[in-house]
Amino acid sequence: MYNKMPKLSVIILSYALDEEVYQMNTRCLDSLFASEQWTDGELEVLLMESNRNATYQYDARVRIMIPEEKFGFHRFFNIGLDNTAGEFIAFCNNDIVFQPNWWTAIKRIKEQHPKFMCFSPLDRSYPMMTEEEMPSTKDYYIGWENKRHFAAWCFVWERKVFDIIGPFDEVFDFYAADDDELQTMHYYAIPNVLVTASEVKHLSQVVTNKVGLDKYRVTDYDRYPLSEQEIRRGYTWLWDDVRFYLAHRRFEIKWGNEWMRKRVNRLLDKYKFLNKRFVTRILYNKRVNILMAKLTGVSDPNPVYFKENE
């Protein structure tokens, strides 16, 4: 057992456009404070507000930062990381509702398995996180599959993880940020631990729906092309939102061909003993990925290039 309660810093991203979002923020914060019997000094809460004109008031225990930098999920999390002091950090969106004892459940697993550093609560409303899919007869599951082992956006990492991986990659400013986190963990063979007794509710897409998606629809197909192979595979959904498209391309540039990564994932799932750092860093190396994709015919012979918006 811990001789002293480890300090938890909770970083919450907000874009308080109107009263409805403010109420959602309040609900998130109220559920956090009510979820545990917090001891003095155990909890630190930092609200990262990207609406520079917001003047909403919150619980006195909440510290508010309004960065001058342009918003980005990873950029704001990095700023929050530099401005908090917790031994553990919870990275959260403002549409999270914390359930009772979610943090206690994570601490219990950490006490039993001191080498674990990365934890995810679950959301039973996710199709792949139901009781049937992830029975609570097991205290935890290890895996790196998004929305099966990782409930975006709420995850808890021990601060020393960043001594291994460095800061979040700020290239990922919106979509695919969570995918990059999971891929980075798998690259360094850091177990991502889904804790079945730790629950949150993710309201999902509330602010995104307010902003509207029509303005992000791709109309310049020359600027944002898809290969014939991608069209055959049904990737035209990338044209629904240019941010999907950009995130997908950035992910490929960093990690290589998606279909080859899926093959690697299946291999590592089947032979779990291969999840060692020296193995995963080879298997998830982009150059190896590209070579294997070409040898196996997974990728197009001619890669698709694109021009990003300034």
N, C-alpha and C positions, 0 to 999 in steps of 0.2 A: 504493500500500500504506500501511497505518497505520504511522506511526513508533512508535506505542505501542499495545499491545493494548487495544482498548476494553473497559471494565469491563462485565460482564454481571451483573445482579442477577436471580436466579431466585426468584420468589415462588410458593410452593406452598401450596395450601389443603388443610387436613386436618380430618377429624372422626374421631379415633382412638377408635372405640367399643370395640374389642376387639383381641385379639392378631392376628387376621387382617388388620385394617386397618393395625395397626402394621407387620406384615410387608410389606404393600403399600407403605406409606410408605418402609420401608427399601429395598425393591426399586427404587422410584422414585429415591431419593437415590443408591443405589449405582450405578445405571445412569447417572445424571447425572455423578458423579465419574469414572466409567470411560469416558465417551463421548469425552473429549478429553484432550490433554496440557495441562492448565491451567497457565498461567504464574502466578507470584506476583501477587496482587492482581487477577487477571483475573475471578475468580468470587466472587460473594457469594450466599449461600443463606439465605433467610428462610422458615421454616415457620410458617404462620398456623394455629394450632390452635384449633378452636372447642369442643372438649371441655375444659371448665375443670378437670375432675378428672383429666385425663390426666397420667401421670407417666413416660411412656416416654422412654428415653434414645436419642440419635442420635449420629452422627458429630460430632466436635468442631467440624467446619467449618460445622455447621448452627446458625443462630441461631433460637430459638423465641420466638414472640410469642403470648400468649393474650389477645386483646382483651376488654375489658369489654362492648363493644357487642354487640348481637344480630347473629348471623351473617347475612351477605348476600354473594353473590359480589362484587358491585361495591363494597360497603362495605368488605370485607376487602381487596380489591385496592387501594382508595384508601389504606387505612391502611398497607399494605405499600409502596405507592408513596412515601408520606411518610417511611418509615423505611428506605429504601434509597438508595444513592448511584450506581448504575450509569448509564452513558451509554445502555445498552440494558436493557430489562426484559423478562424472560420471565414471562408469567402462566400458571400451570399448575395443574392438578388433581393430586391425589396418585395417580391411577390411570394415570399416564403412565410409559412405559418409553422412555428416551432411547436412540437408536441411535448408533453411532459416527460422529463428525464432523458431527453435526447442526448445531452452532453454527459450525463452520468453513465449512460450505456457505453459511450465511446471511451470514457476514462476506464471503465471496468475491463474492456478488451485490451487497452494499452497496459494496464497493470498486469494482466495475465500474459501478455505478449510484448515485452518491452521493445523489441526490435521493430514492431510496426510503427510507421510514421504517418501514413496517409489513410484517412477514414472518410466514409460517406454514410450519412443517414440514408434511409430508404423512404420512398413515397409509395404507399400501397396502391395508389391510383394508377401508377405506371403499369402497363400491361405485362412487362417482364419483371415486375417486382411484387406481384401478387403473392398471397400465401401459398398458392399452388406452385408458383414458379420458384419462389425463394422462401421455403418453409422456415418458420421461426424455431423449429426444432434444432436448427444449427445457429450458433451465436453469431457467426459471421461467414462471409463468402469472399474469396479473393478472385478478382478479375478486373479486366480493363475495358469492358464493353460498355459503351455509353447507354444510359437508361436501363441497363441491366445491373451493373455494378456501381453506377455513379449517377446520383440524382442531381442533375444540374438545376438550379444553381445553389448548391449548398454542400460544401465539403470542408473538411478540417485537416490541416496539415501541421505537423510539428515544424517549428521554424528551421530546424537544422536541415530539413529537406533542401532548402535553398543553397546550402553550402555545397550540395552535390550538383544540382541542376542549374544554379544561377537564377536570375529573375525570370518572371514570365516573359514570353516572347511577344513584344508589343506589335508585331506584324499582324497578330490576330486581334482585331479591335471589336469584333462583334460575333458573327457566326464562326463556328469551328474552334473557338477558344477552348471550350471544354474538351473537344477531340484532341487538340494539341497537348493539353495537360495530361490526358490519359496516355497518348502516344509517348510523351516524354517520360512518364512513370515507367511504362513498359520498356522503353529504350534503356533506362538505367536499372531495370529489374527491381523496381521499388513496388512492393505489393500495395495494391489499392484494396482496402478492406471495407466491404459493405457490412455494416453492423445492423443486424435484424431488429434489435431492441431500440434502436435509435430512429425515430420517425420525424419527418417533416411533411408538410403539404405544400405543393408547388402550384400556385394559381395559374401561372404560365401565360405569357404573351399579352398581358393587360396593357402595358405601355406601348408595346409594338403595334397592337391593333389600333391604338389611339393615333399614332403617327401616320398610319396608312401605308399600304404597300404599293399602290398603283404607281407612285412616282419612282419606285425602284425597279419597275419592270424593264427588262432589256429590250430595246428596239433596234439598236445598232449591232446587228449580228456579225458584221465585219470586224468590229472592235472587240467583240466578245464571242469568238467563234467556238463551235463544238465540232469535234471530228466526226466522221461518218460512224466510226465505231461507238462513240459516246451517244450519238443520236439513236443508233440501233439498240443500245442498252437502256434507253429511256432517260437520259440525262438532260432532256429538254426542260426539266423543272428548274435547272440552274438559271434559265432565262426569266423565271418568275420574279427574281429579286437579284439585282446585280451584286448585292452583298453576299448572297449564296455563291454566286459565280466567283467573285474575287477570293472568298474564303477557300473554296474548293481548289482553285489554282494555287493559292499560296501554300496550302497544305501539300499539294503535289510537288511543288518546287522544293519544299523542305524535306518531305518524307518519301517522295517517289510515288509510283503507280498504285492506285487504290486497290485494284484487283489483285496485285501481287501481295500487298499488305494483308489482304483477307486470307490468302493462302498461308502466309506466315502465321497469322493468328490461329488458323485451324491447326497448323502443325504444333504450335506451342500449347494449344488447348489439349491436344491429343497426348503430347509427351511433355507433361508438366515439369519434369526434371530438367528440361532445357531452359527454363526460365532463370538463367544465371546471367549476371551482368555481362560477362565477356561474350556469351552467346547472343544475347538480345541486341547488344551494340553492333554485332556483325549483321544479324538478320534484319535489323531495322536501319541499316546504313543505306542512304539513298542511292549510292553508286552500285551497291550490290543489288538493291531493289530494281534499278533500271536495267542492269545487265540480265538479271534473272527474268524480268518481264519480257525483254527482247528474245531471250533464248526460248522461253515457253510460249511466245506468241500472244501474251496477255495484252501488251500495249500496241498502239498504232506505230507503224514504222517511222512516221513523221510526227513529232510532237506538235501540239497546238500552242501557238504563242498568242499573247494578248497584251493590250496596253491598259495599264491601270489609270483610273481617274486621278488627277492631281489632288 
